Amino acid sequence: MKHLHIGINPRLILVISICIMLVSIGAPPSSAWESSPQINAVNIFINDLEMAVSGESIEIETDNTQHIIPASLLYGNVLYLPLPLLLESGMNINFPEDSQGEKNLTVEIMDMDYTLAEPIYPRVQNDIAISLDMLTNFFNITINEKQFALVDTNIEFQGDSIPSIIWKENMMYFPIEPILQVLEINSYWDDNPLTFIIGELGQKEKVIGIENFKKRNRYISGQFADVPSDTWFTDQVKAAFEYGLMVGTNDSSFNPSGNISIAEAITIASRLHSTYYANDYEFQEQTPWYQPYVDYALEKELIEGSYMTYDTPISRSEFAYIIVNTFPLPMINEIEDSAIPDITAESDYYEAVYLLYRAGIISGTDSIGTFNPNANISRAEVSVILSSMVNESLRKQFTMTAPIFPVSISLPMMCTVLIDDTWTIPVTIEPANANRGTELTWTSNFTDFVEIDNNGTVTGKQSGLATITATTGNGVSAQCYVSVDSQDFLDYFWAESAAKTLQKSLKFPDTLQIYNIWANTVPSKDGTYKIQRIAIYYSAMNSLGLQKRGSYTVLVNLNTFHHLADDFEDSIPTVYTSDRVIDVDKVLAELD
């Protein structure tokens, strides 16, 4: 194993040590942070070179004394790396003297040379004293001669206010993520939450495309209390945060149901466009805060003109109209014209909405693809759109055909239901492939007799007759008359009907003698209706003048009054139960 060469020489260490001694007097304690950083060694890669290993520490030997320090610290969601690891990675760090030759709280970071990168773990450094002793958390830091941090002032990164350095185990740690961002070096958290990747060095040739969108932030599961792990927008909020497209409304809340303003929508669109086309546009601070983004959007024709107000919530249609202008999206879905039910060809946003559907960015708010153009767009919905735009794997593939509405609807003309019993009215909609307006609205003209629910199930309340009407979503309707009767009434009604039919079928009807009549009610085999069964035990004279005994059975669909004489074997169970005895004299009294 070769000796460690990290660009530090004894003179530099001496400079650093003198600097430390000069500024340590009266320096603020480490409790200046809002909370102590977590010790968390992670996997750290530069290109394909593993610089540090998750769960293990870095070994540093100073003055023949071995020190074991964390490979990284996490302050909130920001990753801090120790000075030795940065130097070993090829970062050029210097502590210059001021004009009077005195040491001050200043650090210069010039650039990085990846050719010097060597994995520091589990490197033991000899001869060079790296261990430093410092209490302050603030330095003047310049990166390539640009001011990055000031003494006694936190730096702002990803909406957080963080120290410019942190001390742990007598070792100086720098916030690597914002530094790499200033150096224009790609870095991101891998899908493994314990792996941080530092990309290739220096200015790449600029490319245009979604590959310019990189994961910048580390999303910790549960970091937003209002984003549970199993919602329809959870993965999209995570992706939008990781790509730096959206942040929370505070450290612990995302406010998924909240709205975004017109100004925020224009800001999002401007940043998307600038990143996609790699134009390195710098949005200078102005008053009002959104003015540079509005200027950019006007220049790039993301919007057509100025708005009367910018702080009002933006609608779903207006957001779609702006966002599709940011960069081209490939079409992956077959969405027929007129397939989206609430988007008309005359609307200004027709093409924008259809483009988002056909690109798989959105799929609608319900099963038929309704868009709700006039509703305000929520932050959760914005996260879905943005994450799908920059990450092709999140786009949805589906098809939508043009609407086919019902032309006609049919119900049984008449049905019977017992008091306190229920029955679901069968419905036939034509054409059978209708895919719009098939939802039904049910009404009863006499709810004292018959009640009906949203599924077309009627409940008999008391004896009487009611008209049930079913209406489709596009206004096509049909009616069914529902008679509510008691079981006793139906038994005698059908017994008398069966006896009369039997009598008329005999050659000598006046010879009919009825001994017993039974009734029972059984469900059909498919369970969709009930069957009234009447069984008559009788005798009558045949054509030979002989008195013959026999039985006569009538089966009726109780709900539609249709006789089942021809197909009863396929309609009813083979075992009858709960026979009810019918008064023969009462039935005979009704015969001629």
C-alpha positions in Angstrom: 0.0 0.0 0.0 1.4 3.3 -1.1 1.7 6.3 1.2 -1.1 8.8 1.2 -0.6 11.8 -1.1 -3.5 14.2 -0.8 -1.9 17.5 -1.7 -1.0 18.5 1.8 2.5 19.2 2.8 4.0 20.0 6.2 4.0 23.7 5.4 0.3 23.7 4.7 -0.4 21.8 7.8 1.6 24.3 9.8 -0.4 27.1 8.2 -3.6 25.4 9.1 -2.4 24.7 12.7 -1.5 28.4 13.1 -4.8 29.4 11.7 -6.6 27.1 14.1 -4.7 28.5 17.1 -5.5 32.1 16.1 -9.2 31.7 15.7 -9.8 29.2 18.5 -9.7 31.9 21.2 -13.3 33.1 21.8 -14.8 30.9 19.1 -18.4 29.8 19.5 -19.0 26.3 20.9 -20.1 23.4 18.6 -23.6 23.8 20.0 -24.0 26.6 17.5 -25.8 24.1 15.2 -29.5 23.7 15.7 -28.9 20.0 16.3 -25.9 17.7 16.5 -25.0 16.0 13.2 -25.6 12.3 12.9 -22.6 10.0 12.5 -23.3 8.0 9.4 -20.6 6.5 7.3 -21.9 6.0 3.8 -20.7 4.4 0.5 -19.0 7.2 -1.3 -18.0 6.8 -5.0 -16.1 9.0 -7.4 -17.0 7.7 -10.8 -16.5 4.0 -10.1 -13.9 4.4 -7.4 -15.1 3.6 -3.9 -13.7 6.2 -1.5 -15.6 5.2 1.7 -17.6 2.2 2.9 -21.0 2.3 4.6 -20.9 1.3 8.3 -17.2 1.7 8.6 -14.9 4.6 9.6 -11.7 6.1 8.1 -8.4 5.4 9.8 -6.1 8.4 10.0 -2.7 8.3 11.8 -1.4 11.6 13.1 1.8 12.0 15.1 2.0 8.2 15.3 -1.4 8.2 16.9 -4.3 6.4 15.2 -7.6 8.2 14.8 -10.8 6.7 13.6 -13.2 9.2 12.2 -16.6 9.0 10.5 -16.5 8.8 6.8 -19.3 11.4 6.7 -21.7 13.4 8.8 -25.3 14.2 8.0 -26.6 17.6 9.1 -30.3 17.4 8.3 -30.2 16.1 4.7 -26.9 17.6 3.8 -23.8 15.4 3.5 -20.5 16.6 5.1 -17.2 15.0 4.3 -13.9 15.2 6.3 -11.0 17.2 5.0 -8.7 14.1 4.4 -11.3 12.5 2.2 -11.7 15.7 0.2 -8.0 16.1 -0.3 -7.6 12.5 -1.2 -10.4 12.9 -3.8 -8.3 15.6 -5.5 -10.0 18.7 -4.2 -7.5 21.7 -4.1 -8.0 23.3 -0.6 -5.9 26.1 0.7 -6.0 28.4 3.8 -4.4 31.6 2.6 -2.9 34.5 4.6 -4.5 37.9 4.6 -2.7 41.0 3.3 -0.9 41.5 6.6 0.4 38.0 6.5 -1.9 36.9 9.3 -4.1 33.8 9.2 -7.8 34.2 9.0 -11.0 32.1 8.8 -10.7 31.7 5.0 -10.7 28.6 2.9 -10.1 28.6 -0.8 -11.3 25.7 -2.9 -10.0 26.0 -6.5 -11.1 22.9 -8.3 -10.8 19.1 -8.3 -8.3 16.8 -10.1 -9.7 13.4 -10.2 -6.4 11.9 -11.4 -5.3 12.2 -7.8 -8.2 10.3 -6.4 -7.4 7.3 -4.4 -9.6 5.4 -2.0 -8.9 6.5 1.5 -10.5 3.7 3.3 -8.8 1.9 5.1 -5.8 4.1 4.4 -3.4 4.8 7.3 -1.7 8.1 6.8 1.8 8.4 8.0 4.1 11.5 8.6 1.4 14.1 8.1 -0.6 15.5 11.0 -4.2 15.9 9.7 -5.9 16.2 13.0 -7.2 19.7 13.7 -8.8 21.2 16.7 -11.5 23.8 16.0 -14.7 25.1 17.6 -16.2 27.5 15.1 -18.6 26.4 12.4 -18.2 29.3 10.0 -15.5 30.1 7.5 -15.0 32.5 4.6 -15.1 30.0 1.8 -14.5 30.8 -1.9 -14.9 28.3 -4.7 -13.0 29.1 -7.9 -12.8 32.7 -6.6 -16.5 33.0 -6.1 -17.9 33.7 -2.6 -19.6 30.7 -1.1 -19.8 31.2 2.7 -19.1 34.0 5.2 -17.8 33.9 8.8 -20.7 33.8 11.3 -23.2 33.2 8.6 -24.9 30.0 7.7 -25.2 29.0 4.1 -28.6 28.3 2.4 -29.0 25.0 0.6 -32.1 23.2 -0.5 -34.2 25.4 1.7 -32.1 24.7 4.8 -29.7 27.0 6.7 -26.5 25.0 7.4 -23.0 25.7 8.8 -20.2 26.2 6.4 -18.1 23.6 8.3 -18.7 21.1 11.1 -16.1 19.8 13.6 -16.3 16.2 14.8 -13.6 14.2 16.5 -11.2 17.2 16.0 -11.7 16.9 12.3 -13.1 19.5 9.9 -16.0 18.5 7.7 -17.3 20.4 4.6 -20.8 20.3 3.1 -19.9 18.5 0.0 -23.2 18.7 -1.9 -23.4 22.5 -2.3 -19.7 22.7 -3.0 -19.9 20.2 -5.8 -22.9 22.1 -7.1 -20.9 25.3 -7.3 -18.1 23.4 -9.0 -20.6 22.1 -11.5 -19.8 18.5 -10.7 -22.6 16.1 -10.9 -23.4 14.4 -7.6 -26.5 12.6 -6.3 -27.8 10.0 -3.9 -28.1 6.6 -5.4 -31.3 4.5 -5.0 -29.5 3.0 -2.1 -30.0 5.7 0.6 -26.5 5.0 1.9 -24.7 5.6 -1.3 -23.5 9.0 -2.6 -22.1 9.3 -6.1 -19.8 12.0 -7.3 -19.7 12.1 -11.1 -17.1 13.0 -13.7 -14.9 16.0 -13.3 -15.1 19.4 -15.0 -17.2 20.9 -17.7 -18.9 18.3 -19.9 -20.0 19.1 -23.4 -23.4 20.5 -23.0 -26.2 18.2 -24.1 -29.9 18.8 -24.5 -32.3 16.4 -22.9 -33.8 15.0 -19.7 -30.4 13.5 -18.8 -29.6 16.9 -17.5 -32.0 16.3 -14.6 -30.1 14.6 -11.9 -31.0 13.5 -8.4 -29.8 16.3 -6.1 -31.5 15.6 -2.8 -31.6 12.7 -0.4 -35.2 11.7 0.5 -35.7 10.1 3.8 -38.8 7.9 4.1 -41.3 9.6 6.4 -39.6 13.0 6.3 -42.9 14.6 5.4 -45.5 13.8 8.0 -48.3 14.4 5.5 -46.9 12.1 2.8 -47.7 8.5 4.0 -45.9 5.6 2.4 -48.8 4.2 0.5 -50.6 7.1 -1.3 -51.0 7.6 -5.1 -48.5 10.5 -4.9 -45.8 9.2 -2.5 -43.3 8.0 -5.1 -43.8 11.1 -7.2 -43.3 13.5 -4.2 -40.1 11.5 -3.4 -38.9 11.8 -7.0 -39.7 15.5 -7.3 -37.8 16.2 -4.1 -34.8 14.1 -5.1 -34.5 15.8 -8.5 -34.8 19.2 -6.7 -38.0 20.1 -8.5 -40.0 20.6 -5.3 -39.3 21.0 -1.6 -41.5 20.9 1.4 -43.5 23.8 2.8 -41.3 23.3 5.9 -38.9 20.7 7.2 -41.7 18.1 8.1 -44.6 19.0 5.7 -45.1 18.8 2.0 -48.8 20.1 2.0 -49.8 17.8 -0.9 -53.4 19.2 -1.0 -52.2 22.8 -1.2 -52.2 24.9 -4.3 -49.4 26.5 -6.3 -49.6 30.0 -7.6 -49.2 31.3 -11.1 -45.8 32.7 -10.1 -44.7 29.3 -8.8 -45.8 27.6 -11.9 -43.9 30.0 -14.1 -40.8 29.5 -11.9 -41.1 25.7 -12.2 -41.4 25.9 -16.0 -38.5 28.3 -16.4 -36.2 26.1 -14.3 -37.3 23.0 -16.3 -36.6 24.7 -19.6 -33.2 26.0 -18.4 -32.1 22.6 -17.1 -33.3 20.7 -20.2 -31.5 23.0 -22.6 -28.4 23.4 -20.3 -28.3 27.1 -20.9 -26.8 27.9 -17.5 -29.2 30.8 -17.0 -28.7 32.7 -13.8 -32.0 33.9 -12.2 -30.9 37.1 -10.4 -32.7 38.2 -7.3 -35.3 40.9 -8.1 -38.4 42.4 -6.7 -40.9 40.9 -6.9 -39.1 37.6 -6.4 -40.7 35.9 -9.5 -39.8 38.7 -12.0 -36.6 37.0 -13.4 -38.6 33.8 -14.0 -41.4 35.7 -15.7 -38.8 37.5 -17.9 -37.3 34.2 -18.8 -40.6 32.6 -19.6 -41.6 35.5 -21.9 -38.2 35.4 -23.6 -38.4 31.6 -24.2 -42.2 31.8 -25.1 -43.2 29.6 -22.2 -46.1 32.0 -21.7 -47.7 34.3 -24.2 -47.9 37.5 -22.1 -48.1 39.0 -18.6 -50.7 38.0 -16.1 -53.0 40.4 -14.2 -51.9 38.7 -10.9 -49.3 36.2 -10.1 -50.1 35.2 -6.5 -53.5 33.5 -7.2 -53.7 29.7 -7.5 -53.2 28.3 -11.0 -55.8 26.0 -12.6 -55.0 22.6 -13.9 -55.6 23.7 -17.5 -53.4 26.8 -17.2 -50.6 24.7 -15.6 -50.8 22.2 -18.5 -50.8 25.1 -21.0 -47.5 26.4 -19.5 -45.7 23.2 -18.6 -45.9 21.6 -22.1 -43.8 24.5 -23.5 -40.8 23.6 -21.4 -39.4 20.8 -23.5 -40.6 18.2 -26.0 -42.2 15.0 -24.8 -42.4 11.8 -26.8 -45.9 10.4 -27.5 -46.3 6.9 -26.0 -50.1 6.5 -25.7 -53.0 6.1 -28.2 -55.5 8.7 -27.0 -58.3 9.3 -29.6 -59.6 12.7 -30.2 -62.6 13.5 -28.0 -61.6 10.7 -25.6 -61.1 13.1 -22.7 -64.6 13.7 -21.5 -64.3 17.3 -20.3 -61.9 18.7 -22.8 -63.5 20.3 -25.9 -61.6 20.9 -29.2 -62.5 24.6 -28.9 -60.6 25.2 -25.7 -57.3 27.0 -25.6 -55.7 24.2 -23.7 -57.0 21.3 -25.8 -53.6 20.5 -27.4 -51.6 20.9 -24.2 -53.8 18.5 -22.2 -53.9 15.9 -24.9 -50.1 16.1 -25.2 -49.7 15.3 -21.5 -52.1 12.3 -21.8 -50.4 11.0 -24.9 -47.0 11.4 -23.3 -48.0 9.4 -20.3 -47.5 12.4 -17.9 -51.1 12.4 -16.6 -54.1 9.9 -17.0 -57.0 11.8 -15.6 -58.7 12.0 -12.2 -61.1 9.0 -12.6 -61.6 5.8 -14.5 -62.7 7.5 -17.7 -59.9 10.1 -17.8 -61.7 13.2 -16.7 -59.2 16.1 -16.5 -61.1 18.8 -14.4 -59.6 21.7 -16.3 -61.0 24.5 -14.0 -60.0 23.0 -10.7 -56.9 24.4 -8.9 -54.0 22.0 -9.3 -52.6 20.6 -6.0 -49.0 20.2 -5.0 -49.4 16.4 -5.1 -50.6 16.6 -8.7 -47.8 18.9 -9.6 -45.3 16.4 -8.2 -46.8 13.7 -10.4 -46.4 15.8 -13.5 -42.9 17.0 -12.8 -41.5 13.7 -11.7 -43.0 12.0 -14.8 -41.5 14.6 -17.1 -37.9 14.2 -15.9 -38.1 10.4 -15.2 -39.4 8.3 -18.1 -39.9 5.3 -15.9 -42.7 7.1 -14.1 -44.7 7.7 -17.2 -47.9 5.7 -17.6 -48.9 3.7 -20.7 -52.6 3.4 -21.5 -55.2 3.9 -24.2 -58.4 6.0 -24.4 -61.0 5.6 -27.1 -63.6 8.1 -28.2 -66.8 8.1 -26.2 -69.7 5.8 -27.1 -72.9 6.8 -25.3 -76.0 4.7 -24.6 -78.6 4.9 -27.4 -81.3 2.9 -25.5 -81.9 1.3 -22.1 -84.4 -1.5 -21.3 -85.9 -2.8 -18.0 -88.6 -5.4 -17.4 -92.0 -4.0 -18.0 -93.4 -5.4 -14.8 -92.1 -7.1 -11.7 -93.3 -8.1 -8.3 -91.5 -7.9 -4.9 -92.7 -9.0 -1.5 -93.1 -6.7 1.4 -89.8 -6.3 3.2 -88.0 -8.2 0.4 -85.5 -6.9 -2.2 -84.8 -7.5 -5.9 -82.3 -5.9 -8.3 -83.8 -4.8 -11.5 -81.9 -6.1 -14.6 -80.7 -3.5 -17.1 -79.7 -3.8 -20.7 -77.9 -0.9 -22.3 -77.4 -0.5 -26.0 -74.9 -0.5 -27.5 -73.2 -3.0 -25.3 -69.8 -1.3 -25.8 -71.0 2.1 -24.5 -68.2 3.6 -22.4 -69.6 7.0 -21.5 -72.8 7.9 -19.7 -73.5 4.4 -18.6 -73.9 5.4 -14.9 -77.6 5.2 -13.9 -79.8 7.4 -11.7 -82.7 5.5 -10.2 -85.9 7.1 -8.9 -89.3 5.8 -7.5 -92.5 7.8 -7.9 -93.9 6.3 -4.7 -91.3 5.7 -2.1 -94.0 4.7 0.4 -94.5 1.6 -1.7 -91.1 1.0 -3.2 -87.6 2.3 -2.3 -84.7 2.0 -4.7 -80.9 2.5 -4.2 -78.2 3.6 -6.5 -77.6 0.0 -7.7 -81.2 -0.5 -8.9 -82.2 -2.7 -5.9 -85.8 -2.2 -4.9 -87.2 -2.8 -1.5 -91.0 -3.5 -1.0 -92.4 -1.3 1.8 -96.2 -1.9 1.6 -98.7 -3.2 -0.9 -99.1 -0.9 -3.9 -97.7 -0.1 -7.3 -94.8 2.2 -8.1 -93.0 3.3 -11.3 -89.2 2.9 -11.2 -87.2 5.1 -13.7 -83.6 4.5 -14.7 -81.7 7.3 -16.5 -78.3 7.1 -18.1 -75.7 9.8 -17.8 -76.6 11.2 -21.2 -80.3 11.3 -20.5 -81.7 8.0 -21.9 -84.3 6.5 -19.6 -86.6 3.5 -19.2 -89.4 2.5 -16.7 -90.4 -0.6 -14.8 -93.6 -1.0 -12.9 -93.1 -2.6 -9.5 -95.9 -4.3 -7.6 -95.5 -4.9 -3.9 -97.6 -7.7 -2.5 -97.8 -10.0 0.6 -96.8 -13.6 0.4 -100.4 -14.7 1.2 -101.8 -12.6 -1.6 -99.4 -14.1 -4.2 -100.0 -17.6 -3.0 -103.8 -17.4 -3.7 -103.4 -15.3 -6.8 -101.2 -17.9 -8.5 -103.1 -20.8 -7.0 -106.4 -19.5 -8.5 -104.6 -18.8 -11.8 -103.1 -22.3 -11.9 -106.4 -23.9 -11.0 -108.2 -22.0 -13.8 -105.5 -23.0 -16.3 -105.8 -26.6 -15.2 -109.6 -26.6 -15.5 -109.5 -25.2 -19.0 -107.0 -27.9 -20.1 -109.4 -30.7 -19.1 -111.8 -32.4 -21.6 -114.4 -32.5 -18.9 -113.7 -29.5 -16.7 -116.8 -30.0 -14.6 -115.3 -33.3 -13.3 -112.3 -31.6 -11.7 -111.8 -32.3 -8.0 -108.9 -30.7 -6.2 -107.7 -32.3 -3.0 -104.6 -30.3 -2.0 -102.7 -27.2 -3.2 -99.2 -26.3 -2.0 -97.1 -23.3 -2.7 -93.4 -22.4 -2.1 -91.0 -19.8 -3.2 -87.5 -20.8 -4.3 -84.6 -18.8 -5.8 -83.5 -19.5 -9.4 -80.3 -21.4 -9.9 -78.4 -18.3 -10.9 -79.9 -16.3 -7.9 -81.1 -13.4 -10.0 -84.8 -13.9 -9.4 -87.4 -15.8 -7.3 -89.8 -18.5 -8.5 -93.3 -19.0 -7.2 -94.3 -22.7 -7.4 -97.9 -23.9 -7.2 -98.5 -27.7 -7.0 -102.1 -29.0 -7.3 -103.1 -32.6 -6.5 -106.4 -33.4 -8.3 -108.5 -35.9 -10.1 -110.7 -35.6 -13.3 -112.5 -37.8 -15.8 -110.5 -38.7 -18.9 -111.8 -39.4 -22.4 -112.5 -43.0 -21.4 -114.8 -42.0 -18.7 -112.4 -42.9 -15.9 -111.6 -40.7 -13.0 -107.8 -40.3 -12.9 -105.6 -38.7 -10.2 -102.6 -36.6 -10.9 -100.6 -33.5 -10.1 -100.2 -30.2 -11.8 -97.3 -27.7 -11.3 -97.0 -24.1 -12.3 -93.7 -22.2 -12.1 -93.7 -18.4 -12.4 -90.8 -15.9 -12.3 -92.1 -13.9 -9.4 -90.3 -10.8 -10.4 -91.5 -10.7 -14.0 -94.7 -12.8 -13.9 -93.3 -15.0 -16.8 -94.3 -18.7 -16.7 -91.4 -21.1 -16.7 -93.3 -24.2 -17.9 -90.9 -24.9 -20.7 -87.5 -24.4 -19.0 -88.2 -24.9 -15.3 -85.8 -27.8 -15.1 -82.9 -25.4 -15.8 -84.3 -22.6 -13.6 -85.0 -24.0 -10.2 -83.4 -26.3 -7.6 -84.5 -29.9 -7.6 -85.4 -29.9 -3.8 -88.3 -27.9 -2.6 -88.7 -26.8 1.0 -91.1 -24.8 3.1 -94.3 -25.8 1.4 -97.2 -23.6 2.3 -100.7 -25.2 2.3 -103.4 -23.4 0.3 -107.0 -23.4 1.3 -108.7 -25.4 -1.5 -112.2 -24.2 -0.8 -111.0 -20.6 -1.1 -109.5 -21.3 -4.5 -112.5 -23.3 -5.7 -114.8 -20.5 -4.8 -113.1 -18.5 -7.5 -113.6 -21.1 -10.3 -116.6 -21.1 -12.6 
